[in-house]
Amino acid sequence: MATAIEPAPRDLPAPGRFQARRAFRLLREVVRNPEDTDKVFEFFDAVGGDSGDRDFRRFLAAPDGPRLLAARPQLVEALADESRLAALPEDSLGRWYLDFMRARGFAPAGLLEARDRGAARRVRCEPEREWLFDRINVMHDLWHLLTGYGTDELGEAALIAFSEAQIPNRSFPLLLLAAVWKGPKSWSLAWPRYLWRAYQRGRRAQLLIAAPWEELLALPVAEVRRRLGVGPAAVWHCDGIWGGKLSGAAA
C-alpha cells in the first residue's frame, strides 16, 4: 500500500536551504520572545531541511499509518467540535483538550495559521503529505496534555526535546541550545539534564504522529498515555514538571 500512494521523488519539493544569517537573527528574536509563534515558524523556514519525507515514511511504516492515510480524517475538525468534546467524560483526552484550549484562548487551527504566516513561501507537497504535515501541527497541544509539559517557556523547551526524539528536525537542536544557554543555571546541570530526560521520554514513546487521535479522544488520559507509551511524568521527572520563564527560573 505504501508504494502505491507514495509520489515519485521528482514530485517532492527540494529541501529548504539553511539561510544562516536569517536563521540566527530569527533565533535571537525567538529567544527574546518565545511566545511569538509566527517568528518561530519563520525560524523553521530559515533553517530549512528535509525531515518531512522521513517523517512521512515513518508514518507509513507505523501500524495505523496506511489506514489513517487512506481515510485522511481531519483532526482539526474533530478538535474544533466543542459540543462533542464537552459531552465526553471529564477524564477523557478530548475533555481535557477542550478545557486546556479554553483556558488559554487557543484554537485548533491556530498553529496552522501561524505556520502559513511565518512560512508563506514554503513549497506545498502533494495532498497526502500536506495532510500529514497539517495533522502534525494540529496535534502539538495534544502532546502538551500527554506529557504534562506546559505552554510556558520551560514547558515548550521540554516539549521540543521530546519532539526531537519523536520527529527530529534541524531547527530543534538550535532551539534547545538556546534554551540551555538562557535557562536555569546550576552546578548540577539540572536544566540540561531535565531536557535530556524529556528527550529520552520521547524516544521511549510510540510514534505519536501515527496515533489515531480521533479514536483516542473519548478515552481516559491515563489510558491514552499507556497505549502510546508516554511514561508518567513522575517517573521521568521525579522532582516534578518545571514551569515558568527560561530566564529567572531557578534550577
Secondary structure, 3 states (H helix, E strand, C coil): CHHHHCCCHHHCCCCECCCHHHHHHHHHHHHHCCCCHHHHHHHHHHHCECHHHHHHHHHHHCCCHHHHHHHCCCHHHHHHCHHHHHCCCCCEHHHHHHHHHHHHCCCCCHHHHHHHHHCCCCCCCCHHHHHHHHHHHHCHHHHHHHHCCCCCHHHHHHHHHHHHHHCCCCHHHHHHHHHHHHCCCCCCCHHHHHHHHHHHHHHHCCCHHHCCHHHHCCCEHHHHHHHHCCCCHHHHCCCCCCCCCCCCCCC
